[in-house]
Amino acid sequence: SVLYNYLKQGKLEREGTGSITEGIGQGRVTENLKTSLSLVDHALHISDEKTIEMVFRLLDEEGLFVGASSALNVVAAYEMAKILGRGKTVA
């Protein structure tokens, strides 16, 4: 996402060819995000491959039929939990 680069490098620049997940590749900072941007202290880049793997994992293992954006959020929560370590809460 352009927002990942914006948060990490301060530039609204796209890397790669984009994402299959609708809305992830938007190229602007929306007005509702501008007011809260100072509260964001970290960003993760989640690949399409990990997202699609989680779509099928959630379906096969949990019986949850979700789309790519929901699966992407599950992957991001999992990755953040690994970064933060034991005893932390990810919401």
N, C-alpha and C positions, 0 to 999 in steps of 0.2 A: 504494500500500500504506500501511496505517497505520504500518508500520515506517519508511517513508521520512520521514513527518512526525515520528515519534518521534526519529529520528536527527538530523533537521535542526532541529526546533523543540522537542523534548522533550515532545510531546503525542501521545497515542494517539488521534488524530482522523482520520477518513476524509475525503478530498476527492473530489468527483465521485461517479460511480455505481459505482466499483469496476473490476475488470478481468475479462476473459474467461479469463485464465490461472488455473487452479486453484491455490489456496494463496497466491496473491500478495496477496489482500486480507484476510489474516487480521488480526484485531483485537487481538492480544495479543503480548507478548514471552514466548516459550517458555523453559522452564528451561534448555535446552541453549544458547540464545542469551545468556541473562543472564550466564553465566560468561565469555563472550567479547566482550561488547558494548563493553568499553573498548578493544578492539583495532581496532574499526571507526572509520575516520577520514573516510569519505566515503560518500555514497549517491547513486544516480542514479534518476531517474524515467523509465521507458521506457513510451511510449504503446502501446496495443493496435495502433494502425495500424502502427507500426514493427515490432512483434513479428510481425504477420501478414505484412507485406512480407518479412521475413526467413525465415519459414516457407517461402514460395514461392521465394524466391531460393536458399535452400539446396537445395531440391528441384530446381529448374530448372538451376542453375549447378554444383552440387556433387554432385547425385545423393543427397543426404542427406534421408531422410524422418524429420523430427523433429516433436515437439509444440511447443506454444506456450511452455512453460517453458524448453525447450532453446534455442529461437530467441531468447527474451528474453535469455538469458545471453550469446548471441553478440552481440546488439545492445549489451548493456551493456559487454562487453569491447571492442567496436569504439569505442563512445563514450568509454570510459575511455582507450583508446589515443590518441584524438584529443586529449583533455585533457592527457595526460602528455607527448605529443610523441615525436619520433624518439629511438631509442636506449633506450627504456624497455621493460620486459617486463610484460605483463599475463597473469595466470594465472587 
